[in-house]
Amino acid sequence: MNAYFADKVVLVTGASRGIGRAVALAFAREGAQVVLAARSAERLAQVESEVRALGATGLSVPTDVTSPEAVAALVDVVMDRFGRIDVLVNNAGIGKVGAVESSAFADAVRQTLQASLFGMINVTQRVLPVLKRQGSGAIVNMSSVMGRKAFARFGSYAIVMHGVSAFSDSLRQELAGANIGVTVIHPALTATDLLREADEAEMPPPFRHMTPLSADDVAQAVVAAVRHEKRRVVLPRTANMLLLGEAVSPRLGDLIASALTRRSIAKALGMSRGKTYHGTISGRPEPAVQSG
């Protein structure tokens, strides 16, 4: 156990499954006291049991992060129980696949904004006064590689992930000198239930043969980012090539994105190693809820 996180209070949203669950368990293994927030009370209770089985303190608080009243109640419960919050991991959110010309596109953007960005804003605004009173803390915001480079058919998600990136960059600068760290995480395709309902043929072309990251890999990156006060983390590292190309020229970024649709190139970069996203999650039971 690393003493760095011993008895630190870590609040994780979207903690009932996927990356949120993995992050909660990763901090529990480090000795943190973990607060689990998501909409599903039943699934939260399961994760709380897993946290306790690791010898850590766990507290599950069913919460809809899109409700300011629910978020206020969440923070009140945490402060009444622990008296502080040391790390906030904003992970709750959803993702939808579809072309820009789809009649459902605008609604997909609105729904994703509400769950993934405005929910993050609600929680952050409520937790910030706590961190400022303490004079310390860390905020981790879960974005995506899509938060720097959009792919075809994933525009609604990319719009919101760009918003998460901008929110994180702005917040970090506003908190300069406050001893409150802000980290944004940009994982590539990850083996969670985010896109379970999407037909394989509807997936963004590069995703159709990519081998997804594991939620545990992302969780370990989150823990390391907080420990080492990193401002931005991109997973896997090879994805930085895409982001660098996009920074140099949108044309170059598009060429790299197009190249990744070819299995041979993705394989050469270590991003296609066998199972695809749907192949990875196909053996898992259907989740009880579809968003954290």
Disulfide bonds with the S-S distance in Angstrom:
none
